[in-house]
């Protein structure tokens, strides 16, 4: 069974891509929305939550765990890999490199949480980018809260997105990296405000492919789920489950 967790419902954007390429696996998704958002919380706090969730997922029978949260990946995945070895953890990879390869203006924008932008994983990846490429960053303030409330379009969503996206566009970014798994659910207003000349990069598909490769290497494929009638997935929320149900229903109507 594949365990997946996020600070809230946003990690379903990653689960969606995983299920596309591994439709017959069994899944358990844990939304820690009682403690969401993670972006401004301390490393120690996030590590403690990650341990508790990992223990929960292991009790449910997880064979591999996807940390479908950029902030939790930055703060806790190294600790999880050390403390729970040989269990495999798949984290979010900052998509700065493909953005750097694709930009024509030489400027890429990164929308992420404060925790992700301060994390060593992102900083290390950023340091490998050609010095000719300019990287501009902005915290997507209010983005997570919008998604958790189910406000994915309309005036409020557009106003919130514009406030964080405009500085990147004004700096000349023609490629925007979505550095939080909640953000793809705001792709409508993000694309509208960015315009047709700006590329938006969601790292979830590449994370799904990496998971498949690791599972193949570890011999973890079960292929015993039902491919018809929707994915074989159990949802759990540490808080109010309404947001999780709402977002899930948007993906699998």
C-alpha positions as CSV (number, residue, x, y, z in Angstrom):
1,X,0.0,0.0,0.0
2,X,1.2,3.5,-0.8
3,X,0.9,6.0,2.0
4,X,0.7,9.7,1.0
5,X,0.5,12.7,3.4
6,X,0.4,16.4,3.2
7,X,-0.3,19.3,5.6
8,X,-3.8,19.4,4.1
9,X,-5.7,18.6,1.0
10,X,-3.2,19.9,-1.5
11,X,-1.3,16.7,-1.7
12,X,-4.2,15.3,-3.6
13,X,-2.7,17.0,-6.6
14,X,0.2,14.6,-6.3
15,X,-2.0,11.6,-5.5
16,X,-3.9,12.4,-8.7
17,X,-0.7,12.1,-10.8
18,X,0.4,8.9,-9.0
19,X,-2.9,7.2,-9.5
20,X,-2.8,8.0,-13.3
21,X,0.3,5.9,-13.7
22,X,-0.3,3.3,-10.9
23,X,-4.1,2.8,-11.1
24,X,-4.2,-0.6,-9.6
25,X,-2.3,0.1,-6.3
26,X,-4.0,0.7,-2.9
27,X,-3.6,4.1,-1.3
28,X,-4.1,5.8,2.0
29,X,-4.0,9.6,2.0
30,X,-3.5,11.5,5.3
31,X,-4.4,15.2,5.4
32,X,-3.0,16.9,8.5
33,X,-5.3,19.8,8.2
34,X,-5.7,20.2,12.0
35,X,-2.2,21.5,11.8
36,X,-2.3,23.2,8.4
37,X,-0.6,25.2,7.1
38,X,3.0,24.1,7.8
39,X,4.7,27.0,6.0
40,X,5.4,29.2,9.0
41,X,5.9,26.4,11.6
42,X,9.3,25.3,13.0
43,X,11.3,22.4,11.7
44,X,10.9,20.6,15.0
45,X,7.2,20.9,14.9
46,X,7.0,19.5,11.3
47,X,9.3,16.7,12.1
48,X,7.1,15.7,15.1
49,X,4.0,15.7,12.9
50,X,5.8,13.7,10.1
51,X,6.8,11.1,12.6
52,X,3.3,10.7,14.0
53,X,1.8,10.5,10.5
54,X,4.5,8.0,9.4
55,X,3.6,5.8,12.4
56,X,-0.1,6.0,11.5
57,X,0.5,5.1,7.9
58,X,2.7,2.2,8.9
59,X,0.0,0.9,11.1
60,X,-2.3,1.1,8.1
61,X,0.1,-1.1,6.1
62,X,2.1,1.4,4.1
63,X,5.0,-0.2,2.1
64,X,6.3,3.2,0.9
65,X,5.4,6.8,1.8
66,X,5.1,9.9,-0.4
67,X,5.7,13.2,1.4
68,X,3.3,15.1,-0.8
69,X,4.2,18.4,0.8
70,X,7.1,20.7,-0.2
71,X,7.5,22.2,3.3
72,X,7.4,18.8,5.0
73,X,9.9,17.4,2.5
74,X,12.3,20.3,3.2
75,X,11.9,20.1,7.0
76,X,11.5,16.4,7.7
77,X,12.3,13.9,4.9
78,X,16.0,13.6,5.8
79,X,15.0,12.7,9.4
80,X,12.3,10.3,8.3
81,X,14.8,8.5,6.0
82,X,17.3,8.2,8.8
83,X,14.9,7.1,11.6
84,X,12.7,4.8,9.5
85,X,15.3,3.1,7.3
86,X,15.0,1.0,5.2
87,X,11.5,2.3,4.5
88,X,11.4,4.4,1.3
89,X,10.2,8.0,1.3
90,X,9.5,9.9,-1.8
91,X,9.6,13.7,-1.5
92,X,8.8,16.7,-3.5
93,X,11.6,17.9,-5.8
94,X,11.8,21.7,-6.5
95,X,11.3,22.0,-10.3
96,X,13.9,24.8,-10.7
97,X,16.1,22.9,-13.1
98,X,13.4,22.2,-15.8
99,X,12.3,25.8,-15.4
100,X,15.8,27.0,-16.0
101,X,16.0,24.9,-19.1
102,X,12.7,26.2,-20.4
103,X,13.0,29.9,-19.8
104,X,13.4,32.3,-22.7
105,X,13.6,35.5,-20.7
106,X,16.3,34.1,-18.4
107,X,14.0,34.8,-15.4
108,X,12.1,32.1,-13.5
109,X,9.7,32.6,-10.7
110,X,9.1,30.3,-7.7
111,X,5.9,30.4,-5.7
112,X,6.3,28.4,-2.5
113,X,5.8,28.5,1.2
114,X,8.3,30.3,3.5
115,X,9.4,26.9,4.8
116,X,10.2,25.5,1.4
117,X,12.1,28.6,0.3
118,X,14.3,28.3,3.4
119,X,14.8,24.6,3.1
120,X,18.2,23.0,2.2
121,X,16.7,20.9,-0.6
122,X,15.4,24.0,-2.4
123,X,18.6,26.0,-1.7
124,X,20.8,23.2,-2.9
125,X,18.9,22.8,-6.1
126,X,18.8,26.6,-6.6
127,X,22.6,26.7,-6.3
128,X,23.1,24.3,-9.2
129,X,21.2,26.6,-11.7
130,X,23.3,28.5,-14.2
131,X,24.3,31.9,-12.8
132,X,22.9,33.5,-16.0
133,X,19.4,32.5,-14.8
134,X,17.7,34.9,-12.5
135,X,15.4,33.3,-9.9
136,X,12.8,35.4,-8.2
137,X,10.7,34.0,-5.3
138,X,7.5,34.9,-3.5
139,X,5.5,33.2,-0.8
140,X,2.0,32.3,-2.1
141,X,0.3,34.1,0.8
142,X,-3.2,32.8,1.4
143,X,-3.0,30.1,-1.3
144,X,-3.1,27.2,1.1
145,X,-6.0,28.7,3.0
146,X,-8.0,29.3,-0.2
147,X,-7.6,25.7,-1.3
148,X,-8.5,24.3,2.1
149,X,-11.7,26.4,2.0
150,X,-12.4,25.3,-1.5
151,X,-12.1,28.7,-3.1
152,X,-10.4,27.8,-6.3
153,X,-11.6,30.5,-8.6
154,X,-13.5,33.8,-8.7
155,X,-12.6,37.3,-7.5
156,X,-11.2,36.3,-4.1
157,X,-8.9,33.7,-5.5
158,X,-7.8,36.0,-8.3
159,X,-7.0,38.8,-5.9
160,X,-5.0,36.6,-3.6
161,X,-3.1,35.0,-6.5
162,X,-2.4,38.4,-8.1
163,X,-0.8,39.8,-5.0
164,X,1.9,37.1,-4.9
165,X,2.2,36.4,-8.6
166,X,2.5,40.0,-9.9
167,X,6.0,40.6,-8.4
168,X,7.3,37.6,-10.3
169,X,5.8,38.7,-13.6
170,X,7.0,42.3,-13.1
171,X,10.5,40.9,-12.6
172,X,10.2,39.3,-16.1
173,X,9.6,35.7,-15.2
174,X,8.3,33.7,-18.1
175,X,8.3,30.4,-16.2
176,X,6.6,29.9,-12.8
177,X,7.4,26.9,-10.6
178,X,4.6,25.8,-8.2
179,X,6.5,25.0,-5.0
180,X,3.5,23.8,-3.0
181,X,1.2,20.9,-3.7
182,X,-1.8,23.1,-2.9
183,X,-1.0,25.5,-5.7
184,X,-2.0,23.4,-8.7
185,X,-5.6,23.6,-7.5
186,X,-5.4,27.3,-8.2
187,X,-4.1,26.8,-11.8
188,X,-7.1,28.6,-13.2
189,X,-6.5,32.0,-11.6
190,X,-2.7,31.5,-11.8
191,X,-2.9,30.9,-15.6
192,X,-5.3,33.7,-16.1
193,X,-3.2,36.3,-14.4
194,X,0.1,35.0,-15.8
195,X,-1.2,35.0,-19.3
196,X,-0.5,32.7,-22.3
197,X,3.2,33.6,-22.6
198,X,4.1,32.2,-19.2
199,X,4.7,28.5,-18.5
200,X,3.5,26.9,-15.3
201,X,5.5,24.0,-13.9
202,X,3.9,21.5,-11.5
203,X,6.4,18.9,-10.2
204,X,3.8,16.3,-9.4
205,X,4.1,14.3,-12.6
206,X,7.8,13.8,-12.2
207,X,7.3,12.8,-8.5
208,X,4.8,10.2,-9.7
209,X,7.3,8.8,-12.2
210,X,10.1,8.7,-9.6
211,X,7.8,6.8,-7.2
212,X,7.0,4.2,-10.0
213,X,10.8,3.8,-10.6
214,X,11.5,3.3,-6.9
215,X,8.7,0.8,-6.5
216,X,9.9,-1.1,-9.5
217,X,13.4,-1.3,-8.1
218,X,12.2,-2.4,-4.7
219,X,9.6,-4.9,-6.0
220,X,6.8,-3.1,-4.2
221,X,4.1,-3.4,-6.9
222,X,0.9,-5.0,-5.7
223,X,-1.4,-4.4,-8.6
224,X,-4.4,-5.7,-6.7
225,X,-6.6,-2.7,-6.6
226,X,-9.7,-2.3,-8.8
227,X,-9.1,-0.2,-11.9
228,X,-12.8,0.4,-12.5
229,X,-15.1,2.6,-10.4
230,X,-12.4,5.0,-9.1
231,X,-9.1,4.5,-7.3
232,X,-8.7,2.2,-4.3
233,X,-8.0,5.0,-1.8
234,X,-8.8,5.6,1.8
235,X,-8.9,9.3,3.0
236,X,-8.1,10.5,6.5
237,X,-8.1,14.0,8.0
238,X,-6.7,15.0,11.3
239,X,-9.2,17.8,11.4
240,X,-12.4,18.7,9.6
241,X,-12.7,16.3,6.7
242,X,-14.9,18.6,4.6
243,X,-12.0,20.2,2.7
244,X,-10.5,16.8,1.9
245,X,-13.8,15.5,0.6
246,X,-14.5,18.6,-1.4
247,X,-11.1,18.6,-3.2
248,X,-11.3,14.8,-3.8
249,X,-14.8,15.2,-5.3
250,X,-13.4,17.7,-7.8
251,X,-10.8,15.2,-9.0
252,X,-13.0,12.1,-9.1
253,X,-16.6,13.3,-9.7
